[in-house]
Amino acid sequence: MDIISLAGVGIIAAALCVVLRRHSPDAALGVSIACGLIVLAAVVKMLAPSVETLSALANSAGISGDLAAAMLKALAVCYITQLSADACRDAGESAIASKLELAGRAALALITLPVFTALADGVTGLLNT
């Protein structure tokens, strides 16, 4: 699905949510979440070739597969956190959205820890030579 199709899906879903919100807020929330999942699935499909290219570049540069995987996981955490926090805000639950964003930041810290460890090891190795 290209970006024009995704924009069309988003605009139609937004208009539908505006109409539904007056009569059935639960249905509007369902449409919003469904649209978010459709867009997320399309983005994952669009990014698949980029992920393969980044993995190949990391391998050719001699970067550990674990480090490249950590960076890709961090990117996925960012997308999922944003989508879920926005869905909570759409439902009027900004406090839950804030907690999800905090959880996303904590997950990023854990996922990227090996990257920072490798960076520190590399810098230490350069300083010792």
N, C-alpha and C positions, 0 to 999 in steps of 0.2 A: 504494500500500500504506500503510495507516495505522499508527500507532504500536503498536496492539494486535497487529496481524498481525506487525509486526517483532519485537515482544517474544516472541511465540509462536515465530517462526522462531529467534530467539536462544536461547530456553530449550530447544527441541528439539535444536538444534545442540550446545548445551553438554552436554546429557544424552548425546547420541550420542557426543560426544568423550570423555566420561568412560568410557563403555563400550568404545569402540574403543581408547582409549589403552592399556588392559591387554593387548590382543591385537595391535594394529597401530598403533603410534604414527604411522606415515606416513599412514595413512588418517585418523586423528584430526586431524592437521595439515591435510590436504586439506579435511576438513569445516569446520574452523575458518576457513581461508582463503576457501572458497566462501561461507560464511555472511557473512564480512566484506565480500566483494564484493557480495553480494545487498543487504546493509544499505546499503553505500555507494551503490549504484545507486538504491535507494529514496530515500535522503536527497537525492541529486542531483535526482531527479524531484520530490520534495516542495519543494525550495528554488527550483526554476525560476521560479515566479511571484514569489517574493520578490526574486530577482535582477532580474527585469524591472521590478518596482516600484522597487527601489533605483536602477536605471539611469535610470528616468524622473525620480525625485526629483533625482538628480545633475544631469541635463540641465536641469531646471527651476530648479535653484539656481545654474546657471551653472558647475558644477564640470566640469572637463575630463573627457572620456570616458576618457582615458588614466589619470587618477587613480582614477576609479571602477573601471576594469578592473583596476588594480593591487591595489586593496583586495579585489576578488572573487577574484583569483588568489591573494592571500595567504591568504584563507579556505580555498580549495581545497588549498593546500599544507599548511595545518594539518591538515585532515581526512585527506589522503593520508598524511602523515607519521605521524600517530597510528595509523592503520590498519596501516601497514606495520611500524611499531615493535612494535605489539601482536602482530602475526603472528609476528615474530621472537622475541619473548619466549615466545609459546606453543610455539615450536619449541625453546626452551631456549637461544636465542642472544641473551642480553642485551647482549653486547658489540656485536653488529651493530645491535641496536635502538638502543643509545646513539649509534652512529655515524650512523644514519639520522636520529635526532632532531637531531644536530649539523648534518647536511646540510639538514634542514628549516629550522633557524634561519638558516643561511647563505642559503638561498633566500629566506626572508622578508626578510632584510636587503637583498638585491638587488632584490627586487620592490617593496619599499616605499620605496626610495631616491628615486624621483621624487615621492612624496608628501611626504617630508621636505624635499626641495629646494623644492617649491612652497610649503610652509609657511614655510620660511626666507625665501623671496622675498617672501611676503606680509607677514611680520613686518618685514622690512627696508623694504618699501614703506611700511608704516604709520609706522615710526620716522622715515623721511626726509621725511614730509609735515608 
